[in-house]
Amino acid sequence: MKISEVTVSQSVRVNLGDYQSTDFFVSMKAELDDGDKPLDVAATLRRRVAHALTNTVGANFKARGKDISPKKIASTYGIERIETRE
């Protein structure tokens, strides 16, 4: 069986107070070329999705006048954030 594409998605729900919440969703897809390893591509996408989701949640907090670090966002909302240089 040949895998031709990999999709990674993740979402989190953030409580806004006053019985309100909002959901954040990030999904990324990669098409595989011959010789690409699906697990390596998926790992790269997971890192990118986690980074994008953390930044999106952080922008929401900033817009509401709250300061929170990416590390705190990741730990609070269960986002696996792996810092690497690509």
Buried (B, 14 or more C-beta within 10 A) or exposed (E): EEEEEBEBEBEBEBEEEEEEEEEBEBEBEBEBEEEBEBEEBBBBBBBBBBBBBBEBBBEBBEEEEEEEEBEEBBEEBEBEBEEEEE
